[in-house]
Amino acid sequence: MKHRGRHRRRKRGQALRATLAGAALALTAAATMISASQATDSARPGPLKPLTSAAALQELRLHREAYPAAPVPAVRVADVVASADRALRPAAGCAAAERAALPVTPAAGRAWCWDEDDTGGALAGAVTGSGDAGDDGRRVLLAGWSDARGRARIAVVDAERMTYAWVLPVVPADGGRSVRPLRSPLSGLVWYQDKLLATGDDGRTLYVYDMDRIRRDGTGFTLAAVAAYRLAGEARIGALSLDRSTAPDSLAVSEAVPADADRPARLWRYALRTGTSGPGAGLPEPDPVEAYETEAAEVHGVLAHRSRWYLARGAGAFEGNGTLVRLDGGGAAAAQCGPDGTYQCWSGPAGSLSYWEETGEVWSQSGRMLFSLGLNTVDRSLE
């Protein structure tokens, strides 16, 4: 009798475990369906919505603060490039784990990896290009990094030989009597004329650097900020890019809004002063010339060209690659890849975007990979 009782209890236990297992599978399947739905919704956030409220636009106004001019003598970018003695490795010579950070669709046209000994423990930041910078006509890239202590540094890259040297950005301290390291992940960098604009203070500030005032400091180089633009409202600058398709040229900005925020993210522009001389040359006007709201969150890279905005977005609550989205007033499109048609096809983690108009290339970096691809390739992947 005891044996039969144990047998009945064992069967009841097996049935209960089977029921619980079935329920767990059902919950997992439901969660998967919800996650897939959320991923699809986030990849297609809808069209841009113009932001016209005077109060909202006022919150995006920049307030300028000037700093004492950096002392001379100074060196030029060409001098830094000439001293570049570190080299990036072509993608074929990079480890598989490093190459895993590259986008799947659209695929990178060219890619390199940074030396682990030189960047280990550091966080990759924004990329910007010079076009025809340098006295000797060399093509130059600037790639932002921040070390384990949050101190920013910029790799000045000879885009022909793919060699580089480091420049340390600093900001005035103690009333201009000293300087301190810029502590920022450099999520946004834009090189325009002789000015470099860099994010700082968790997106509250745009620091301005004069690229003709790089100083040699022992065996390295430093660059001191000459001005700062600050946001007075709650907005935080997440990413920057230069748009030469507007008249005048403009600075495209995306807001840093986490995936769990209960409000839309903002995208906006500042017109740039295109004169080549005078104290305001190459600097942004304080008031935004246009602004939009978007349901897209986790934006780590922004690119604007004509009426289109391209956003490189993080994976958010999902694991793996990020998402590349193109937005305009009519709607949104995102690249898909893999047998399941996922939208998580961009680099992981997603980084800043920079368009080099002369060559038609979009530049970005993720992990320890620096890569480029044509804007036309990006557009084809979104059709």
PAKEDREN-294933 format. One record per residue (C-alpha): residue number from 1; x, y negated, z negated. Coordinates in steps of 0.05 Angstrom, whole numbers, m for minus. Example, Ala and Ser with C-alpha at 12.3 -4.5 7.8 and 13.67 -1.06 7.14 Angstrom:
@seq: 1, c1: 246, c2: 90, c3: m156
@seq: 2, c1: 273, c2: 21, c3: m143
REM end
This chain:
@seq: 1, c1: 0, c2: 0, c3: 0
@seq: 2, c1: 55, c2: m48, c3: m18
@seq: 3, c1: 89, c2: m31, c3: 49
@seq: 4, c1: 25, c2: m46, c3: 88
@seq: 5, c1: 16, c2: m112, c3: 50
@seq: 6, c1: 87, c2: m133, c3: 66
@seq: 7, c1: 74, c2: m114, c3: 139
@seq: 8, c1: 11, c2: m157, c3: 142
@seq: 9, c1: 47, c2: m216, c3: 109
@seq: 10, c1: 105, c2: m208, c3: 158
@seq: 11, c1: 57, c2: m210, c3: 218
@seq: 12, c1: 21, c2: m271, c3: 189
@seq: 13, c1: 90, c2: m305, c3: 181
@seq: 14, c1: 110, c2: m288, c3: 252
@seq: 15, c1: 44, c2: m316, c3: 278
@seq: 16, c1: 53, c2: m380, c3: 237
@seq: 17, c1: 125, c2: m389, c3: 262
@seq: 18, c1: 101, c2: m378, c3: 334
@seq: 19, c1: 46, c2: m430, c3: 324
@seq: 20, c1: 96, c2: m480, c3: 295
@seq: 21, c1: 145, c2: m466, c3: 350
@seq: 22, c1: 91, c2: m478, c3: 402
@seq: 23, c1: 71, c2: m542, c3: 368
@seq: 24, c1: 144, c2: m565, c3: 367
@seq: 25, c1: 152, c2: m550, c3: 441
@seq: 26, c1: 88, c2: m588, c3: 455
@seq: 27, c1: 113, c2: m648, c3: 415
@seq: 28, c1: 180, c2: m644, c3: 450
@seq: 29, c1: 146, c2: m642, c3: 518
@seq: 30, c1: 102, c2: m701, c3: 499
@seq: 31, c1: 162, c2: m740, c3: 473
@seq: 32, c1: 198, c2: m725, c3: 538
@seq: 33, c1: 139, c2: m749, c3: 579
@seq: 34, c1: 134, c2: m812, c3: 536
@seq: 35, c1: 209, c2: m824, c3: 543
@seq: 36, c1: 206, c2: m814, c3: 618
@seq: 37, c1: 147, c2: m863, c3: 621
@seq: 38, c1: 184, c2: m914, c3: 579
@seq: 39, c1: 246, c2: m906, c3: 622
@seq: 40, c1: 205, c2: m918, c3: 685
@seq: 41, c1: 170, c2: m979, c3: 655
@seq: 42, c1: 236, c2: m1008, c3: 632
@seq: 43, c1: 267, c2: m997, c3: 701
@seq: 44, c1: 210, c2: m1034, c3: 734
@seq: 45, c1: 196, c2: m1093, c3: 688
@seq: 46, c1: 154, c2: m1131, c3: 739
@seq: 47, c1: 166, c2: m1197, c3: 775
@seq: 48, c1: 200, c2: m1257, c3: 745
@seq: 49, c1: 154, c2: m1305, c3: 709
@seq: 50, c1: 173, c2: m1379, c3: 713
@seq: 51, c1: 184, c2: m1412, c3: 646
@seq: 52, c1: 158, c2: m1484, c3: 648
@seq: 53, c1: 144, c2: m1502, c3: 576
@seq: 54, c1: 181, c2: m1565, c3: 558
@seq: 55, c1: 195, c2: m1539, c3: 487
@seq: 56, c1: 222, c2: m1473, c3: 514
@seq: 57, c1: 267, c2: m1508, c3: 564
@seq: 58, c1: 292, c2: m1556, c3: 510
@seq: 59, c1: 316, c2: m1495, c3: 471
@seq: 60, c1: 362, c2: m1478, c3: 529
@seq: 61, c1: 395, c2: m1547, c3: 531
@seq: 62, c1: 470, c2: m1548, c3: 522
@seq: 63, c1: 504, c2: m1596, c3: 474
@seq: 64, c1: 575, c2: m1614, c3: 491
@seq: 65, c1: 633, c2: m1620, c3: 442
@seq: 66, c1: 701, c2: m1644, c3: 467
@seq: 67, c1: 768, c2: m1620, c3: 439
@seq: 68, c1: 836, c2: m1653, c3: 441
@seq: 69, c1: 873, c2: m1637, c3: 506
@seq: 70, c1: 922, c2: m1580, c3: 501
@seq: 71, c1: 994, c2: m1604, c3: 499
@seq: 72, c1: 1040, c2: m1598, c3: 559
@seq: 73, c1: 1083, c2: m1570, c3: 589
@seq: 74, c1: 1036, c2: m1518, c3: 617
@seq: 75, c1: 1042, c2: m1462, c3: 668
@seq: 76, c1: 996, c2: m1444, c3: 724
@seq: 77, c1: 958, c2: m1380, c3: 740
@seq: 78, c1: 1009, c2: m1364, c3: 794
@seq: 79, c1: 1064, c2: m1363, c3: 740
@seq: 80, c1: 1023, c2: m1313, c3: 699
@seq: 81, c1: 1011, c2: m1270, c3: 760
@seq: 82, c1: 1085, c2: m1271, c3: 777
@seq: 83, c1: 1100, c2: m1242, c3: 708
@seq: 84, c1: 1048, c2: m1187, c3: 713
@seq: 85, c1: 1086, c2: m1123, c3: 695
@seq: 86, c1: 1029, c2: m1077, c3: 674
@seq: 87, c1: 992, c2: m1035, c3: 726
@seq: 88, c1: 922, c2: m1007, c3: 733
@seq: 89, c1: 917, c2: m935, c3: 759
@seq: 90, c1: 875, c2: m918, c3: 821
@seq: 91, c1: 813, c2: m877, c3: 804
@seq: 92, c1: 844, c2: m813, c3: 830
@seq: 93, c1: 896, c2: m817, c3: 775
@seq: 94, c1: 845, c2: m830, c3: 720
@seq: 95, c1: 819, c2: m778, c3: 672
@seq: 96, c1: 750, c2: m748, c3: 685
@seq: 97, c1: 724, c2: m777, c3: 619
@seq: 98, c1: 746, c2: m846, c3: 643
@seq: 99, c1: 713, c2: m838, c3: 712
@seq: 100, c1: 648, c2: m817, c3: 678
@seq: 101, c1: 636, c2: m891, c3: 662
@seq: 102, c1: 629, c2: m908, c3: 736
@seq: 103, c1: 560, c2: m917, c3: 767
@seq: 104, c1: 528, c2: m858, c3: 802
@seq: 105, c1: 483, c2: m896, c3: 849
@seq: 106, c1: 504, c2: m941, c3: 880
@seq: 107, c1: 574, c2: m912, c3: 878
@seq: 108, c1: 635, c2: m956, c3: 868
@seq: 109, c1: 674, c2: m970, c3: 931
@seq: 110, c1: 740, c2: m981, c3: 894
@seq: 111, c1: 759, c2: m966, c3: 822
@seq: 112, c1: 818, c2: m967, c3: 775
@seq: 113, c1: 830, c2: m951, c3: 702
@seq: 114, c1: 866, c2: m990, c3: 648
@seq: 115, c1: 923, c2: m959, c3: 609
@seq: 116, c1: 898, c2: m927, c3: 544
@seq: 117, c1: 959, c2: m951, c3: 505
@seq: 118, c1: 943, c2: m1022, c3: 527
@seq: 119, c1: 868, c2: m1021, c3: 515
@seq: 120, c1: 856, c2: m966, c3: 464
@seq: 121, c1: 807, c2: m988, c3: 411
@seq: 122, c1: 789, c2: m1050, c3: 451
@seq: 123, c1: 722, c2: m1068, c3: 482
@seq: 124, c1: 716, c2: m1085, c3: 556
@seq: 125, c1: 683, c2: m1151, c3: 571
@seq: 126, c1: 665, c2: m1193, c3: 632
@seq: 127, c1: 700, c2: m1200, c3: 698
@seq: 128, c1: 706, c2: m1262, c3: 742
@seq: 129, c1: 745, c2: m1275, c3: 807
@seq: 130, c1: 785, c2: m1333, c3: 833
@seq: 131, c1: 770, c2: m1329, c3: 907
@seq: 132, c1: 833, c2: m1362, c3: 933
@seq: 133, c1: 864, c2: m1380, c3: 866
@seq: 134, c1: 939, c2: m1387, c3: 856
@seq: 135, c1: 990, c2: m1433, c3: 888
@seq: 136, c1: 1015, c2: m1377, c3: 932
@seq: 137, c1: 946, c2: m1356, c3: 956
@seq: 138, c1: 942, c2: m1291, c3: 916
@seq: 139, c1: 873, c2: m1263, c3: 899
@seq: 140, c1: 864, c2: m1261, c3: 824
@seq: 141, c1: 815, c2: m1228, c3: 776
@seq: 142, c1: 804, c2: m1245, c3: 703
@seq: 143, c1: 781, c2: m1187, c3: 659
@seq: 144, c1: 758, c2: m1200, c3: 588
@seq: 145, c1: 773, c2: m1155, c3: 529
@seq: 146, c1: 767, c2: m1158, c3: 453
@seq: 147, c1: 810, c2: m1117, c3: 405
@seq: 148, c1: 788, c2: m1076, c3: 345
@seq: 149, c1: 789, c2: m1140, c3: 302
@seq: 150, c1: 745, c2: m1178, c3: 352
@seq: 151, c1: 800, c2: m1222, c3: 380
@seq: 152, c1: 791, c2: m1238, c3: 454
@seq: 153, c1: 843, c2: m1231, c3: 507
@seq: 154, c1: 841, c2: m1239, c3: 582
@seq: 155, c1: 878, c2: m1197, c3: 634
@seq: 156, c1: 901, c2: m1239, c3: 693
@seq: 157, c1: 902, c2: m1188, c3: 749
@seq: 158, c1: 938, c2: m1194, c3: 816
@seq: 159, c1: 881, c2: m1166, c3: 859
@seq: 160, c1: 930, c2: m1145, c3: 913
@seq: 161, c1: 980, c2: m1105, c3: 872
@seq: 162, c1: 931, c2: m1090, c3: 815
@seq: 163, c1: 982, c2: m1111, c3: 763
@seq: 164, c1: 965, c2: m1156, c3: 704
@seq: 165, c1: 990, c2: m1197, c3: 646
@seq: 166, c1: 953, c2: m1218, c3: 583
@seq: 167, c1: 931, c2: m1288, c3: 564
@seq: 168, c1: 903, c2: m1301, c3: 493
@seq: 169, c1: 846, c2: m1353, c3: 490
@seq: 170, c1: 845, c2: m1396, c3: 428
@seq: 171, c1: 801, c2: m1451, c3: 401
@seq: 172, c1: 820, c2: m1513, c3: 361
@seq: 173, c1: 815, c2: m1509, c3: 285
@seq: 174, c1: 827, c2: m1556, c3: 227
@seq: 175, c1: 804, c2: m1617, c3: 265
@seq: 176, c1: 849, c2: m1601, c3: 325
@seq: 177, c1: 912, c2: m1595, c3: 283
@seq: 178, c1: 917, c2: m1520, c3: 295
@seq: 179, c1: 885, c2: m1464, c3: 335
@seq: 180, c1: 853, c2: m1398, c3: 319
@seq: 181, c1: 841, c2: m1337, c3: 362
@seq: 182, c1: 774, c2: m1334, c3: 399
@seq: 183, c1: 735, c2: m1278, c3: 366
@seq: 184, c1: 684, c2: m1255, c3: 417
@seq: 185, c1: 669, c2: m1194, c3: 459
@seq: 186, c1: 673, c2: m1240, c3: 521
@seq: 187, c1: 607, c2: m1215, c3: 549
@seq: 188, c1: 607, c2: m1273, c3: 598
@seq: 189, c1: 664, c2: m1304, c3: 639
@seq: 190, c1: 659, c2: m1351, c3: 698
@seq: 191, c1: 719, c2: m1383, c3: 733
@seq: 192, c1: 697, c2: m1444, c3: 772
@seq: 193, c1: 747, c2: m1492, c3: 803
@seq: 194, c1: 799, c2: m1503, c3: 749
@seq: 195, c1: 752, c2: m1487, c3: 691
@seq: 196, c1: 739, c2: m1421, c3: 656
@seq: 197, c1: 673, c2: m1414, c3: 617
@seq: 198, c1: 673, c2: m1360, c3: 563
@seq: 199, c1: 619, c2: m1337, c3: 514
@seq: 200, c1: 633, c2: m1341, c3: 440
@seq: 201, c1: 601, c2: m1344, c3: 371
@seq: 202, c1: 552, c2: m1287, c3: 386
@seq: 203, c1: 527, c2: m1323, c3: 448
@seq: 204, c1: 514, c2: m1390, c3: 415
@seq: 205, c1: 572, c2: m1424, c3: 450
@seq: 206, c1: 604, c2: m1431, c3: 518
@seq: 207, c1: 678, c2: m1448, c3: 510
@seq: 208, c1: 712, c2: m1487, c3: 566
@seq: 209, c1: 784, c2: m1473, c3: 586
@seq: 210, c1: 827, c2: m1512, c3: 635
@seq: 211, c1: 863, c2: m1460, c3: 677
@seq: 212, c1: 918, c2: m1511, c3: 693
@seq: 213, c1: 937, c2: m1513, c3: 619
@seq: 214, c1: 960, c2: m1443, c3: 604
@seq: 215, c1: 1019, c2: m1445, c3: 556
@seq: 216, c1: 1077, c2: m1397, c3: 551
@seq: 217, c1: 1082, c2: m1372, c3: 480
@seq: 218, c1: 1145, c2: m1332, c3: 470
@seq: 219, c1: 1138, c2: m1272, c3: 516
@seq: 220, c1: 1064, c2: m1282, c3: 527
@seq: 221, c1: 1013, c2: m1336, c3: 545
@seq: 222, c1: 957, c2: m1374, c3: 509
@seq: 223, c1: 900, c2: m1417, c3: 533
@seq: 224, c1: 867, c2: m1469, c3: 488
@seq: 225, c1: 795, c2: m1490, c3: 496
@seq: 226, c1: 784, c2: m1562, c3: 518
@seq: 227, c1: 709, c2: m1566, c3: 504
@seq: 228, c1: 650, c2: m1526, c3: 480
@seq: 229, c1: 576, c2: m1525, c3: 498
@seq: 230, c1: 529, c2: m1502, c3: 444
@seq: 231, c1: 456, c2: m1479, c3: 444
@seq: 232, c1: 415, c2: m1511, c3: 389
@seq: 233, c1: 356, c2: m1463, c3: 393
@seq: 234, c1: 348, c2: m1389, c3: 380
@seq: 235, c1: 371, c2: m1368, c3: 450
@seq: 236, c1: 436, c2: m1328, c3: 456
@seq: 237, c1: 476, c2: m1323, c3: 520
@seq: 238, c1: 488, c2: m1251, c3: 537
@seq: 239, c1: 520, c2: m1254, c3: 606
@seq: 240, c1: 541, c2: m1304, c3: 659
@seq: 241, c1: 556, c2: m1306, c3: 733
@seq: 242, c1: 569, c2: m1358, c3: 787
@seq: 243, c1: 519, c2: m1367, c3: 843
@seq: 244, c1: 545, c2: m1403, c3: 905
@seq: 245, c1: 480, c2: m1391, c3: 944
@seq: 246, c1: 447, c2: m1452, c3: 910
@seq: 247, c1: 459, c2: m1526, c3: 924
@seq: 248, c1: 495, c2: m1546, c3: 882
@seq: 249, c1: 530, c2: m1484, c3: 857
@seq: 250, c1: 499, c2: m1458, c3: 793
@seq: 251, c1: 513, c2: m1418, c3: 731
@seq: 252, c1: 466, c2: m1359, c3: 722
@seq: 253, c1: 453, c2: m1338, c3: 650
@seq: 254, c1: 417, c2: m1279, c3: 618
@seq: 255, c1: 395, c2: m1275, c3: 546
@seq: 256, c1: 417, c2: m1221, c3: 498
@seq: 257, c1: 352, c2: m1188, c3: 475
@seq: 258, c1: 352, c2: m1118, c3: 444
@seq: 259, c1: 307, c2: m1063, c3: 470
@seq: 260, c1: 263, c2: m1065, c3: 407
@seq: 261, c1: 250, c2: m1141, c3: 411
@seq: 262, c1: 177, c2: m1162, c3: 411
@seq: 263, c1: 186, c2: m1217, c3: 463
@seq: 264, c1: 210, c2: m1224, c3: 535
@seq: 265, c1: 282, c2: m1240, c3: 554
@seq: 266, c1: 299, c2: m1304, c3: 589
@seq: 267, c1: 340, c2: m1317, c3: 652
@seq: 268, c1: 360, c2: m1388, c3: 671
@seq: 269, c1: 408, c2: m1432, c3: 711
@seq: 270, c1: 451, c2: m1493, c3: 699
@seq: 271, c1: 473, c2: m1535, c3: 758
@seq: 272, c1: 549, c2: m1543, c3: 764
@seq: 273, c1: 584, c2: m1608, c3: 778
@seq: 274, c1: 619, c2: m1594, c3: 843
@seq: 275, c1: 668, c2: m1653, c3: 843
@seq: 276, c1: 741, c2: m1634, c3: 842
@seq: 277, c1: 766, c2: m1691, c3: 799
@seq: 278, c1: 745, c2: m1727, c3: 736
@seq: 279, c1: 730, c2: m1701, c3: 666
@seq: 280, c1: 664, c2: m1668, c3: 685
@seq: 281, c1: 688, c2: m1632, c3: 748
@seq: 282, c1: 668, c2: m1558, c3: 748
@seq: 283, c1: 625, c2: m1564, c3: 685
@seq: 284, c1: 551, c2: m1548, c3: 677
@seq: 285, c1: 496, c2: m1599, c3: 671
@seq: 286, c1: 465, c2: m1595, c3: 601
@seq: 287, c1: 393, c2: m1581, c3: 622
@seq: 288, c1: 371, c2: m1517, c3: 657
@seq: 289, c1: 346, c2: m1527, c3: 729
@seq: 290, c1: 302, c2: m1465, c3: 727
@seq: 291, c1: 283, c2: m1411, c3: 677
@seq: 292, c1: 245, c2: m1346, c3: 677
@seq: 293, c1: 218, c2: m1293, c3: 630
@seq: 294, c1: 227, c2: m1219, c3: 643
@seq: 295, c1: 206, c2: m1155, c3: 607
@seq: 296, c1: 276, c2: m1128, c3: 620
@seq: 297, c1: 316, c2: m1122, c3: 556
@seq: 298, c1: 386, c2: m1098, c3: 539
@seq: 299, c1: 416, c2: m1141, c3: 595
@seq: 300, c1: 492, c2: m1136, c3: 595
@seq: 301, c1: 505, c2: m1164, c3: 664
@seq: 302, c1: 471, c2: m1216, c3: 708
@seq: 303, c1: 480, c2: m1236, c3: 780
@seq: 304, c1: 438, c2: m1286, c3: 820
@seq: 305, c1: 440, c2: m1293, c3: 895
@seq: 306, c1: 389, c2: m1333, c3: 934
@seq: 307, c1: 321, c2: m1316, c3: 903
@seq: 308, c1: 343, c2: m1249, c3: 874
@seq: 309, c1: 368, c2: m1233, c3: 805
@seq: 310, c1: 407, c2: m1169, c3: 791
@seq: 311, c1: 410, c2: m1143, c3: 719
@seq: 312, c1: 457, c2: m1089, c3: 692
@seq: 313, c1: 421, c2: m1060, c3: 633
@seq: 314, c1: 442, c2: m1016, c3: 576
@seq: 315, c1: 412, c2: m947, c3: 563
@seq: 316, c1: 376, c2: m973, c3: 501
@seq: 317, c1: 346, c2: m915, c3: 462
@seq: 318, c1: 366, c2: m867, c3: 517
@seq: 319, c1: 435, c2: m836, c3: 524
@seq: 320, c1: 481, c2: m840, c3: 584
@seq: 321, c1: 486, c2: m889, c3: 641
@seq: 322, c1: 453, c2: m957, c3: 645
@seq: 323, c1: 403, c2: m983, c3: 697
@seq: 324, c1: 412, c2: m1033, c3: 753
@seq: 325, c1: 350, c2: m1074, c3: 768
@seq: 326, c1: 336, c2: m1127, c3: 821
@seq: 327, c1: 282, c2: m1178, c3: 807
@seq: 328, c1: 248, c2: m1234, c3: 843
@seq: 329, c1: 180, c2: m1268, c3: 843
@seq: 330, c1: 148, c2: m1209, c3: 878
@seq: 331, c1: 169, c2: m1151, c3: 834
@seq: 332, c1: 227, c2: m1107, c3: 812
@seq: 333, c1: 266, c2: m1049, c3: 841
@seq: 334, c1: 316, c2: m1001, c3: 810
@seq: 335, c1: 364, c2: m950, c3: 838
@seq: 336, c1: 347, c2: m876, c3: 828
@seq: 337, c1: 393, c2: m816, c3: 827
@seq: 338, c1: 396, c2: m741, c3: 811
@seq: 339, c1: 345, c2: m686, c3: 823
@seq: 340, c1: 297, c2: m715, c3: 772
@seq: 341, c1: 299, c2: m785, c3: 802
@seq: 342, c1: 324, c2: m819, c3: 739
@seq: 343, c1: 336, c2: m894, c3: 738
@seq: 344, c1: 397, c2: m886, c3: 693
@seq: 345, c1: 446, c2: m890, c3: 751
@seq: 346, c1: 490, c2: m951, c3: 734
@seq: 347, c1: 554, c2: m952, c3: 694
@seq: 348, c1: 553, c2: m931, c3: 622
@seq: 349, c1: 560, c2: m974, c3: 583
@seq: 350, c1: 533, c2: m1027, c3: 630
@seq: 351, c1: 577, c2: m1089, c3: 636
@seq: 352, c1: 579, c2: m1158, c3: 667
@seq: 353, c1: 571, c2: m1171, c3: 742
@seq: 354, c1: 611, c2: m1219, c3: 785
@seq: 355, c1: 601, c2: m1233, c3: 859
@seq: 356, c1: 661, c2: m1251, c3: 901
@seq: 357, c1: 627, c2: m1287, c3: 959
@seq: 358, c1: 689, c2: m1286, c3: 1004
@seq: 359, c1: 691, c2: m1210, c3: 1007
@seq: 360, c1: 618, c2: m1194, c3: 991
@seq: 361, c1: 640, c2: m1151, c3: 931
@seq: 362, c1: 608, c2: m1143, c3: 863
@seq: 363, c1: 658, c2: m1132, c3: 807
@seq: 364, c1: 646, c2: m1101, c3: 739
@seq: 365, c1: 680, c2: m1059, c3: 686
@seq: 366, c1: 656, c2: m1004, c3: 640
@seq: 367, c1: 695, c2: m965, c3: 589
@seq: 368, c1: 766, c2: m967, c3: 616
@seq: 369, c1: 744, c2: m971, c3: 689
@seq: 370, c1: 748, c2: m1033, c3: 733
@seq: 371, c1: 708, c2: m1025, c3: 797
@seq: 372, c1: 677, c2: m1061, c3: 857
@seq: 373, c1: 625, c2: m1047, c3: 910
@seq: 374, c1: 591, c2: m1088, c3: 964
@seq: 375, c1: 528, c2: m1127, c3: 948
@seq: 376, c1: 499, c2: m1098, c3: 1012
@seq: 377, c1: 512, c2: m1029, c3: 982
@seq: 378, c1: 474, c2: m1049, c3: 919
@seq: 379, c1: 415, c2: m1075, c3: 961
@seq: 380, c1: 412, c2: m1010, c3: 1002
@seq: 381, c1: 407, c2: m969, c3: 938
@seq: 382, c1: 348, c2: m1010, c3: 915
@seq: 383, c1: 306, c2: m1003, c3: 979
REM end
